[in-house]
């Protein structure tokens, strides 16, 4: 594949296996592999989630030793920070000591090993991605029926990003001399109550039916905690490096997606 400048990059699924020859001639590698987190966290599911990220990234980095690209952009997640209330979280904030926090630390550590042989590494801590699929697609049927609503009291912060901005941020990471962690979230996080209100407004539907946390706990088990996690994440590194978001505000992002 090619990006605007004409440099090539390579995206690969580790499920098919990774060998050094897969990256021959590549200027950059984008690693977006990972078992979905949105499932019940059984012992087996936890193992798959960890293996797909930590061991999958390790196999990619090892394959890069033979033909190192100039840059590796590797996915991570804002689960790195855990649930932190109203605290403003930037790339310098400490990781959480929970399943997702420890997982993200390991995940990023494996990607950063590519620096040992001269690769510039960027780890994107991705928030809730809003696009035609993903989290928003799961919400839309309920909200279109007028049955949507906030989760609990709705005061938990949601750090989101429009899919187009995420794609632009990946390209920015490939083309700019940035390195290390970058929060891939819009600069204006919202509370769950605000998100609910704006989504209902964009769909011209009421959104007044709150979802009790106990119902989510019964449905998803421990994983439900990430649904009501409070993460007020700011993309300080991206903004300081000159990146400009096309969709910094939620209403504009939702209208773009839904129309």
C-alpha positions in Angstrom: 0.0 0.0 0.0 1.1 3.6 -0.4 0.5 6.8 1.6 0.4 10.3 0.2 4.1 10.7 0.0 4.6 7.6 -2.0 6.3 5.6 0.8 5.0 2.0 1.2 3.8 0.5 4.4 2.5 -3.0 5.3 -0.4 -4.1 7.4 -0.6 -7.8 8.3 -2.7 -10.2 10.4 -0.6 -12.3 12.8 -3.2 -15.0 12.5 -1.7 -16.0 9.2 1.8 -16.1 10.7 4.6 -13.6 10.3 7.9 -14.1 8.6 10.7 -11.8 7.8 10.0 -11.8 4.1 6.6 -10.3 4.7 8.2 -6.9 5.3 10.8 -6.9 2.6 10.9 -3.5 0.8 8.5 -1.9 3.3 9.3 1.7 4.5 6.8 1.4 7.4 4.7 -1.2 9.2 1.3 -0.6 10.8 0.4 -3.1 13.5 -3.3 -3.1 14.3 -3.7 -6.7 15.4 -5.7 -7.7 18.5 -8.5 -10.0 19.7 -11.7 -8.0 20.5 -11.8 -6.8 24.1 -15.6 -6.5 24.1 -16.4 -10.0 25.2 -16.8 -11.8 28.5 -13.3 -12.1 30.1 -13.1 -15.8 30.7 -9.7 -17.3 31.4 -9.5 -18.4 27.8 -10.6 -15.0 26.5 -8.0 -13.2 28.6 -5.3 -15.5 27.2 -6.5 -14.8 23.6 -6.6 -11.0 24.2 -3.1 -11.0 25.7 -1.6 -13.4 23.1 -3.0 -11.5 20.1 -1.5 -8.2 21.3 1.7 -9.1 23.2 2.9 -12.2 21.4 1.5 -11.0 18.1 3.5 -7.8 18.3 6.6 -9.7 19.5 6.4 -11.9 16.4 6.2 -8.8 14.1 9.1 -7.1 15.8 11.2 -10.3 15.5 10.3 -10.5 11.8 11.4 -6.9 11.3 15.0 -7.5 12.5 16.0 -8.9 9.1 14.5 -6.0 7.1 14.0 -3.1 9.5 11.6 -0.4 8.2 12.0 3.3 9.1 9.0 3.3 11.3 6.6 1.0 13.2 3.2 2.3 14.2 1.7 -0.1 16.7 -1.8 0.1 18.2 -2.3 0.4 22.0 -5.3 1.6 23.9 -6.4 4.1 26.5 -7.2 1.1 28.7 -3.5 1.9 29.6 -4.8 4.5 32.0 -7.6 2.7 33.7 -10.6 4.5 35.2 -9.4 7.8 36.8 -12.4 10.0 37.4 -12.0 13.7 36.4 -8.2 13.4 36.2 -6.9 14.8 32.9 -4.8 12.0 31.3 -1.9 12.7 28.9 0.8 10.5 27.5 2.9 11.1 30.7 0.2 9.7 33.0 1.0 6.5 34.9 -0.6 3.2 33.7 -3.3 1.4 35.7 -2.6 -1.7 37.7 -5.4 -3.7 36.2 -5.9 -6.2 33.4 -6.0 -3.7 30.6 -3.4 -1.4 32.1 -0.9 -4.2 32.5 -1.8 -5.5 29.0 -1.1 -2.2 27.4 2.2 -1.8 29.1 3.3 -5.2 27.8 1.9 -4.5 24.4 3.8 -1.2 24.0 7.0 -2.7 25.5 7.1 -5.4 22.7 6.6 -2.7 20.0 9.3 -0.5 21.5 11.8 -3.3 21.2 12.1 -2.4 17.5 14.1 0.7 18.6 17.0 -1.7 19.4 17.7 -2.0 15.7 17.0 1.6 14.6 13.2 1.6 14.0 11.3 4.7 15.0 8.3 3.4 17.0 5.0 5.1 17.7 2.4 3.5 19.9 -1.1 4.8 19.4 -3.3 4.7 22.5 -6.7 4.5 20.8 -9.9 5.6 22.4 -13.5 4.8 21.4 -13.5 4.9 17.6 -16.6 6.4 16.0 -17.3 5.2 12.4 -19.7 3.1 10.5 -18.9 0.0 12.5 -17.4 -0.7 15.9 -18.9 0.7 19.1 -21.3 3.1 17.4 -22.8 0.4 15.3 -23.8 -1.6 18.4 -25.5 1.5 19.9 -27.4 2.7 16.9 -30.2 0.1 16.8 -31.2 0.8 20.4 -31.0 4.6 20.0 -32.9 4.6 16.7 -35.8 2.9 18.6 -35.7 5.7 21.1 -34.6 3.3 23.8 -31.1 4.7 24.3 -29.8 6.3 27.4 -26.9 7.1 29.7 -25.0 4.4 31.6 -25.5 4.8 35.3 -25.4 8.5 36.3 -23.6 9.3 33.0 -20.9 11.4 34.6 -18.0 9.1 33.4 -15.8 10.6 30.7 -15.6 9.1 27.3 -12.6 9.7 25.1 -13.5 9.1 21.5 -12.1 9.7 18.0 -13.6 9.9 14.5 -12.4 7.0 12.3 -11.1 9.5 9.7 -9.0 11.3 12.3 -7.6 8.0 13.5 -6.6 7.2 9.9 -5.0 10.7 9.5 -3.2 10.3 12.8 -1.7 7.0 11.6 -0.5 8.7 8.5 0.8 11.6 10.6 2.8 9.1 12.7 4.3 7.6 9.6 5.3 10.9 8.1 6.3 13.0 11.1 9.3 12.6 13.3 7.2 11.7 16.3 7.9 8.7 18.5 6.6 7.0 21.6 3.1 7.1 22.9 0.4 9.2 21.2 -3.2 9.4 22.5 -5.4 8.7 19.5 -8.4 10.6 20.9 -10.2 13.8 20.0 -9.2 16.8 22.0 -12.6 17.2 23.5 -13.8 14.2 25.5 -17.4 14.2 26.7 -19.3 12.6 29.6 -21.5 9.6 28.8 -24.5 11.8 29.5 -23.3 14.3 26.9 -22.6 11.6 24.4 -26.0 10.1 24.9 -27.7 13.5 24.4 -25.8 14.3 21.3 -26.4 10.9 19.7 -30.1 11.1 20.4 -30.1 14.6 18.9 -28.3 13.5 15.8 -30.8 10.7 15.3 -33.8 12.9 16.3 -34.8 10.4 18.9 -35.2 10.6 22.7 -32.4 9.2 24.8 -33.9 9.0 28.3 -33.7 5.4 29.3 -30.7 5.0 31.7 -28.9 1.7 31.6 -28.2 0.4 35.1 -24.6 -0.8 35.7 -25.9 -4.1 37.3 -27.5 -5.0 33.9 -24.2 -4.6 32.1 -22.4 -6.6 34.8 -24.9 -9.4 34.4 -24.5 -9.3 30.6 -20.7 -8.9 30.3 -19.2 -9.8 33.6 -16.0 -8.1 34.6 -15.6 -6.7 31.0 -18.5 -4.3 31.8 -16.2 -2.2 33.8 -14.6 -0.8 30.6 -18.0 0.3 29.5 -18.4 2.7 32.4 -14.7 3.5 32.9 -14.0 7.2 33.4 -11.2 8.3 31.1 -10.6 11.9 30.4 -7.8 11.5 27.8 -6.2 14.5 26.0 -4.0 14.0 22.8 -1.3 16.3 24.1 1.5 14.7 22.1 -0.4 14.9 18.8 -1.5 18.5 19.3 2.0 19.6 20.5 3.5 18.0 17.3 1.2 20.0 15.0 -1.6 17.5 14.3 -5.0 19.1 13.7 -8.2 17.1 14.1 -10.9 17.4 11.4 -13.5 16.4 14.0 -12.5 17.8 17.4 -16.2 18.2 18.6 -18.6 15.3 19.0 -21.7 16.8 17.3 -19.8 17.4 14.1 -18.3 13.9 14.2 -21.7 12.2 14.7 -23.4 14.3 12.0 -20.7 13.3 9.6 -21.1 9.6 10.3 -24.9 9.5 10.4 -25.5 11.7 7.3 
